[in-house]
Amino acid sequence: METNYHLTKRKRGILKSVIQNYISGGKPVGSRILSKERKNSLSSATIRNIMADLEKEGYLVQPHTSAGRIPTDKGYRFYVDNLLESSHLNSADQELIEEKIFTEHSHDNLMERISQAISLATNNIGFVISTPPGHRLVKHIEFIQLGDTKILVIIVFKSGLVQNRIISIGERFTQAELDQTAKYLNESHSSYSLITIREELLKKLKKEEALYNRLLQNVILICNHGLIDEINQPADVDIYFDGTSNFLGKPEFSDTKRMRSLFKTFEEKSRLVKILNECIQHNPSEGIRISIGSENTSPRMKDCTLVSSPLTLQNRNLGSVGILGPTRMEYAKAITIVDFVTKLYGQVFRIN
């Protein structure tokens, strides 16, 4: 969403300085501050004129008559697309994120730990949205005999999510038969999605060998109830959210009514997922996406910026990861952290 509005070099410099000062201080920026930064190479009067022009052109706004200026969404967008300098993640943040994500059992609660790491490193909200069950890659499957015809199905996904389901089928299996069925699936279909497992089993079902192979018959029967039915469940997603308390101390959200509305959105999981997905609208090939203020589809997000990226593994889209914060965000740091976490996500699975 690159903005190619024409701004002179001097205007670009003033806009960049206003935004950087406002991001760091949270207060409207006046001409005197900018003049001192430039060691009086530009007078306060000249800078005021430039800021007035930038206000007329929609890049800055003056919240009060006697106050300095603050950036508009258009100003932030120009800054992100044209003025932002790439940055490197400092060693402290890198160490914090790696320690949080890489553990002895790196897959366990991975999504939750990713959202926590992002929140801690940015002092904003870290979030991870997973894909519907049918598209998740399976790491391990277990079947446990519960008596009669009931079986506990345990599915461990590569994302770290664990799902338990109790199914009831019209035939009784011994635990040995269930273990044999699980072993077959884990050895031949590990790292497959549930949809792919279904497709593979349907192919085998069409082959004559399935009619005479007891193991395959058991696999197909059990999976038809325990795995394939999972695909037909309503397309639900999981969201991992951490750091909402970080918003409490930010001046942008000192308005109680505004804060209450935003927190109400956070509490409504289905609404939040819908809002975030609409704002993100990721194509995996797009990489990092930044949605600023009014660019977000929900009015409740008009004071927020979303920096997000798709999570991919083996060319499969497994969801999205990102940062939700005020528009007064350290954009360079946010982009660097989201990019770093996205790359770490793939490494977790390569080393396990």
C-alpha positions in Angstrom: 0.0 0.0 0.0 2.8 2.3 -0.9 2.0 6.0 -0.9 3.7 8.1 -3.6 2.5 11.5 -2.6 5.1 14.1 -3.6 6.8 15.7 -0.6 9.9 17.8 -0.8 13.0 16.6 1.0 12.5 19.3 3.6 8.9 18.3 4.2 9.9 14.6 4.4 12.5 15.5 7.0 10.1 17.5 9.2 7.4 14.8 8.9 9.9 12.1 9.9 11.1 14.1 12.9 7.5 14.8 14.1 6.6 11.2 13.9 9.7 10.0 15.6 9.3 12.5 18.4 5.7 11.7 18.9 6.3 7.9 19.0 9.0 8.3 21.6 7.3 11.0 23.8 3.5 10.6 23.2 3.0 14.4 23.2 2.3 16.8 20.3 5.5 18.0 18.8 6.2 21.8 18.4 8.5 23.7 16.1 11.0 24.6 18.9 11.9 21.0 19.6 12.6 20.4 15.9 14.6 23.6 15.5 16.8 22.5 18.5 17.3 19.1 17.0 18.6 20.7 13.8 20.8 23.0 15.9 18.8 26.0 14.6 19.7 25.3 11.0 16.0 26.0 10.4 14.2 28.6 12.4 11.1 27.9 14.4 9.0 30.1 12.1 10.2 28.1 9.0 9.4 24.8 10.7 6.0 26.1 11.7 5.2 27.0 8.1 6.3 23.5 6.9 4.2 21.8 9.6 1.2 24.0 8.6 1.6 22.8 5.0 1.9 19.2 6.1 -1.3 19.7 8.1 -3.1 21.1 5.1 -2.0 18.1 3.1 -3.4 15.7 5.7 -0.1 14.3 7.2 -0.3 16.1 10.5 -3.0 17.4 12.8 -3.1 20.0 15.6 -5.2 18.5 18.5 -5.4 21.9 20.2 -4.8 25.5 19.0 -1.8 26.0 21.2 -0.4 22.5 20.9 2.1 21.1 18.5 1.2 18.6 15.8 0.7 14.8 15.8 0.7 12.4 12.8 -2.5 11.4 11.1 -3.0 7.9 9.7 -1.9 9.3 6.3 1.2 10.6 7.9 2.0 7.3 9.5 1.4 5.5 6.2 3.8 7.8 4.3 6.3 7.3 7.1 6.0 3.5 6.9 6.1 3.3 3.1 8.7 6.0 2.4 10.7 7.1 5.4 11.1 4.1 7.6 14.7 2.8 8.0 15.2 -0.9 8.5 16.5 -1.9 11.9 18.1 -4.9 13.5 16.7 -6.6 16.5 18.8 -5.9 19.5 20.4 -8.8 21.4 18.2 -8.3 24.5 14.9 -8.7 22.6 16.3 -11.5 20.5 17.4 -13.4 23.6 14.0 -12.8 25.3 12.1 -14.1 22.3 14.3 -17.1 21.7 14.2 -18.1 25.3 10.4 -17.9 25.3 9.9 -19.8 22.1 12.6 -22.5 22.3 12.1 -24.8 25.2 12.8 -28.4 25.9 9.5 -29.3 24.3 9.3 -26.5 21.7 6.0 -27.6 20.3 4.0 -27.5 23.6 1.9 -24.4 23.9 3.9 -22.9 21.1 1.2 -20.4 19.9 0.7 -19.2 23.5 4.4 -18.7 24.0 4.8 -16.8 20.8 2.0 -14.3 21.7 3.7 -13.8 25.1 7.1 -13.3 23.6 5.8 -10.6 21.2 3.9 -8.8 24.0 7.0 -8.8 26.3 9.3 -7.5 23.5 7.0 -4.7 22.3 5.0 -3.7 25.3 1.9 -4.1 23.1 -0.5 -7.0 22.4 1.0 -10.1 20.8 -1.5 -12.4 19.0 -1.5 -15.6 17.0 -4.4 -16.9 15.0 -4.4 -20.5 13.9 -6.2 -22.1 10.9 -9.3 -24.3 11.1 -8.6 -27.9 12.3 -8.7 -29.5 8.9 -5.7 -27.5 7.7 -3.5 -28.0 10.7 -0.5 -30.3 10.4 -0.7 -33.4 12.6 2.3 -34.3 14.7 1.0 -37.3 16.7 -2.3 -39.2 17.1 -3.3 -41.5 20.0 -6.4 -43.7 20.5 -7.4 -44.8 24.0 -10.1 -47.5 24.7 -12.7 -46.2 27.2 -15.0 -49.1 27.3 -17.9 -50.4 25.2 -17.5 -48.7 21.8 -16.1 -45.3 23.1 -12.6 -44.2 22.1 -10.7 -41.1 23.3 -8.9 -39.5 20.3 -5.9 -37.3 21.1 -4.6 -35.2 18.2 -1.4 -33.3 18.7 -0.9 -30.7 16.0 2.5 -29.3 14.9 1.4 -25.9 16.0 1.4 -27.1 19.6 -2.4 -27.3 19.9 -3.8 -30.5 21.4 -7.4 -31.7 20.8 -9.2 -34.4 22.7 -12.4 -36.0 21.4 -14.5 -38.9 22.6 -16.1 -40.9 19.7 -18.4 -43.8 19.7 -18.4 -46.3 16.8 -20.4 -49.4 16.3 -17.5 -51.8 16.8 -15.4 -52.6 19.9 -11.6 -52.4 19.5 -8.9 -53.7 21.9 -6.3 -51.3 23.1 -3.7 -53.3 21.1 -5.7 -52.7 17.9 -6.0 -49.0 18.6 -2.3 -48.8 19.3 -1.6 -50.5 16.0 -3.9 -48.1 14.2 -2.3 -45.1 15.7 1.2 -46.4 14.9 0.2 -46.8 11.3 -1.0 -43.3 11.1 1.9 -41.8 12.9 4.4 -43.6 10.7 2.8 -43.0 7.4 0.9 -39.7 7.8 2.9 -37.6 10.3 3.1 -33.9 9.2 0.0 -34.3 7.1 -3.1 -32.2 7.5 -6.4 -33.8 8.4 -7.6 -33.0 5.0 -4.7 -34.7 3.4 -5.1 -37.8 5.7 -8.7 -38.0 4.6 -7.7 -37.9 0.9 -5.1 -40.6 1.3 -7.5 -42.8 3.2 -10.2 -42.4 0.6 -7.7 -43.4 -2.1 -6.8 -46.6 -0.1 -10.5 -47.3 0.4 -11.0 -47.4 -3.4 -8.1 -49.9 -3.8 -9.0 -53.6 -3.6 -6.2 -54.2 -1.0 -8.3 -52.3 1.6 -11.0 -55.0 1.4 -8.5 -57.7 2.6 -6.3 -55.7 5.0 -7.7 -55.7 8.5 -5.4 -52.9 9.7 -6.5 -50.6 6.9 -10.2 -51.4 7.6 -9.6 -50.4 11.2 -7.8 -47.3 10.3 -10.5 -46.2 7.9 -13.3 -47.0 10.3 -11.8 -45.2 13.3 -10.5 -42.2 11.3 -13.9 -41.8 9.7 -15.3 -41.0 13.1 -12.3 -39.6 14.9 -10.4 -37.6 12.3 -12.4 -37.0 9.2 -15.5 -35.8 11.1 -13.3 -33.1 12.6 -12.9 -31.5 9.2 -16.7 -31.2 8.9 -17.0 -29.3 12.2 -17.7 -25.5 11.9 -14.6 -23.7 10.7 -13.3 -22.5 14.0 -10.0 -20.9 14.7 -8.0 -20.5 17.9 -6.6 -17.1 19.0 -3.8 -16.6 21.4 -3.7 -13.2 22.9 -1.3 -11.7 25.4 -0.6 -8.2 26.8 -3.9 -6.4 26.9 -2.8 -4.8 30.2 -0.1 -3.0 28.2 -2.7 -0.6 26.8 -3.6 0.7 30.2 -0.7 3.0 30.5 -0.8 4.4 27.0 -2.1 8.0 26.7 -4.0 7.2 23.6 -6.4 5.1 25.6 -6.8 7.3 28.6 -10.4 7.9 27.5 -12.4 5.4 29.6 -15.2 4.9 27.1 -12.8 4.2 24.3 -10.8 1.8 26.5 -14.0 0.0 27.6 -15.1 -0.5 23.9 -11.7 -1.9 23.0 -11.5 -4.3 25.9 -15.0 -5.5 25.1 -13.8 -6.4 21.7 -10.9 -8.3 23.2 -13.3 -10.3 25.4 -15.4 -11.5 22.4 -13.2 -14.1 20.8 -15.3 -14.7 17.7 -15.7 -11.0 17.0 -12.0 -10.4 17.6 -10.9 -13.1 15.3 -13.3 -11.8 12.6 -12.0 -8.3 13.0 -8.4 -9.3 12.9 -8.8 -11.6 9.9 -10.7 -8.8 8.0 -7.9 -6.3 8.9 -5.1 -8.8 7.9 -6.6 -10.5 4.9 -3.3 -12.2 4.3 -2.0 -13.8 1.2 1.1 -15.8 2.3 3.1 -14.3 -0.5 2.5 -10.8 0.8 4.7 -11.2 3.9 4.4 -8.6 6.6 1.2 -6.4 6.4 0.7 -3.2 8.3 -2.9 -1.8 8.8 -2.9 1.6 10.3 -5.8 3.3 12.2 -8.7 4.0 9.8 -7.4 1.4 7.3 -8.8 -1.2 9.7 -12.3 -2.4 8.9 -13.6 -2.1 12.4 -14.4 1.4 13.9 -13.2 -0.1 17.3 -9.7 -0.4 15.8 -9.4 3.1 14.4 -6.8 4.0 17.0 -4.8 0.9 16.5 -2.2 -0.5 14.2 -1.9 -4.1 13.2 1.5 -5.5 12.1 1.1 -9.1 11.0 2.5 -11.9 9.0 1.3 -15.3 7.8 2.7 -18.4 9.6 3.8 -21.0 7.1 5.3 -24.4 7.2 6.1 -26.6 4.3 4.3 -24.1 2.0 1.1 -24.4 4.1 -0.6 -21.4 5.7 -1.1 -22.2 9.4 -2.4 -18.9 10.5 -1.1 -15.4 11.3 1.1 -13.8 13.9 1.3 -10.2 14.8 1.3 -7.1 17.0 -1.7 -5.0 18.0 -0.9 -1.6 19.4 -1.7 2.1 19.1 -0.9 3.9 15.9 1.9 5.6 17.9 4.0 2.5 17.5 7.7 1.8 17.0 7.1 0.6 13.5 10.7 -0.4 12.7 10.9 -2.5 15.8 7.5 -4.0 15.4 8.2 -5.1 11.8 11.6 -6.5 12.8 10.1 -8.6 15.6 7.2 -10.0 13.6 9.7 -10.9 10.8 12.0 -12.5 13.4 9.2 -14.5 15.1 7.8 -15.7 11.7 11.2 -17.2 10.8 11.7 -18.7 14.2 8.4 -20.5 13.9 9.8 -22.6 11.0 13.0 -23.3 12.9 11.1 -24.8 15.8 10.0 -27.7 13.6 13.3 -28.1 11.8 15.2 -28.8 15.0 12.6 -31.2 16.5 
